[in-house]
Amino acid sequence: MVGARPFESEKKRGADRGIDGIVYFHDDPNMKKTKQIICSNVNIGMIDALKGVVERDNTEIGIFIILQKPTRPMVKEAVSAGFYQSPSGKNYPKIQIMTITDYR
């Protein structure tokens, strides 16, 4: 289990803008800003869409949760999004692909 909170639009029910869940985190020693990771259960054709959501919403990280091992084109597209650098200087892939089995 990822531990993401289900995404509910602040407005009336409508388009979720590609967001299925959100994980909030703090990596700033002063804990001044809450940051978020967007989770999306997607298919192959939605990698570019999640990249767009992460960029548009100025989110640090987006996660793909898939049922099977990702294909090379999926991995290549995810890597093309670059990295999020935390205040500690550590880099994390901006778009991450995880399978259900990663959580067993």
Secondary structure, 3 states (H helix, E strand, C coil): CCCCEECCCCCCCCCCCCCCEEEEECCCCCCCCCEEEEEECCCHHHHHHHHHHHHHCCCCEEEEEECCCCCHHHHHHHHCCCEEECCCCCEEECEEEEEHHHHC
